Amino acid sequence: MDNRTNKQNYYLDIADAVLDRSTCLRKKYGAIIVRNDEIISTGYNGAPRGRKNCSDLGRCMREELKIPSGERYELCRSVHAEANAIISASRRDMIGATLYLVGREANGQLYKDAMCCSMCKRQIINAGIDKVVIRSGEKEYRTIPVSDWIENDDSLFGF
């Protein structure tokens, strides 16, 4: 009997380890892009290279202004984990790939409702990534075909 971790949880566990590099004081995200069982790139949320990050500064502008999650991203110092993983990979390597994503609160509690923001969804679509697997429990996950985001375009408010 094979008691090995399944592939989805194996890759989610790696994304979970990647998020330990996050410099965000609110939420920590880790992402990896995998194609043909090969890790193409990794990413975590943090300030752009060379800029001071929130953990170094000891403060979060969005937290101080009591901005709800998912709003006013322009005030955030961080580049999202998905975007950092995409930036670090070649598009030809991402076509048909899977992005694995894990989010945790700053206290380490799993963020069970993690989801890519609208900007990251657009980048994932343009990168040619085929599906996104998001951890929703310690061993549970949901798989989202990127084609769903194309067909159900959430940027068409009222059109």
N, C-alpha and C positions, 0 to 999 in steps of 0.2 A: 504494500500500500504506500502510495506517494503522499507524504505529508508536507511537501514543499508549498511555499507561498505561491499563489497563482501569479501570472505575469502582471496583471493589472495592479495588484497590491505590491508586488515587487517594485514596480516603477513608481507607484504612489509613495512607497516607503522612502525611495531615493529623493523624490520631490519634497517629502516631509523633512528629510535631513538638510536639503538645500535651503529651506526656509530659515534654518538657524542662522544663516548669514544676513537675514533681513535687518535693516536699521530703522524700521518703522516702530513707533511707540504705540500704535493703535492695533494694527493687524500685521501678521507676518504671512507672506505667501512664498511658496516655492513652486517652480515649474520646470519640467524637463520635456524636451521634444525627442521622440523616439521614432525611428523608421527602420523596418526590417530587423527588429531586435537590437538596434544599435542606438545608443544615446548620441544625439546630434549636438545638443546644447542644453545648458541649464540656465536658470535665472531666478533671482529673488528680488523683492521690492526694496529699493534703496535709492538714495540720492545719486544723481549723475556723477560719473567719475571726476574726482578732484574737488567736488563741492562738499561742504560740511553736511552731514546727515543729522536727522533728528536725534538719534541716540547720542551723537557727539555733542549736540547743542543742549540736550536735556529738555527739549520742549517741542511741541507740535502746534503749529499755527492753527490747524483745523480743529484740534482739541481745545485750544484756548478760546477759539471763536464759537465753540459748541456747534460745529457744522456736522450735520448728520452724515452717516456713512453713505457713499454713493453720490454725494453732492460736492460741487465746487472743487473739482480735481485740480484746477489751475492754481490753487493755493497750497497744494501738496508738493513737498520737495522730492518725492519718490517717483522713480520710473517703475511701473508695475512688473511683476515677475514674468508674466507672459511676454511683455514687450522686450524685456532684457534677454529672454531666451531666444526670441525671434531675431533681435539685433545681432546675436552671437552666432547665427547660423546662416548658411547659404540657402537661398530660396530653392535651388535645385535639390538640395538635401531635404527640404521640408515638404515638398510636394508628395501628398499621400501619407504624411506622417501623423502621429498622434501626439497631442500635448497632454501631459499629466499635470494636474494642479491640486495643491493642498493649501488650505488657509487655516491659520490659528489666531486666536485672540492673543494679545500681548502676554496674558497670563498662561499661555500654553494650551488653553481649551480649544478643541477642534471647532472650527467654524463650519457647521454642518450645511449651511445654506450658501456656501461659497459659489460665486459665479463670476465669469469674466465681465468686465464693464463694457459699455458700448464701444469705446475706443479700442480696447483689446480685441473684441470680437471682429472689428474691421481689419485689424492687423492680421489676425489669425486667418480670416478669409483670404486676404491678399497674399499671405505667405504660402497658400496652397495646402494648409494642414487639413486633414480629412475628418478627424474627430477629436473631441476633448473629453478626457476622463477626469472627473472631479470627486475627490474623497468626500463622502457624506457621513461616514461613521468610521470607527477605528479599522474596520475591514470591509465596510460598505462603500460603494461608489456609484456614480451615475455616468452614463456615456451619452454624449451629445454629438450627433452627426453635425458637422459644420454646415452641411447643406440645409439644415433646419433654420439656421440663422440667415441664410440667403433667401429661402422661401418665405420666412416669417420676419420680414424686415422691420425691426422695431424702431427704425429711424423715420418711418413713414407715418408720423403722427397726423391723422386726419386726412391723408391723401387718398 
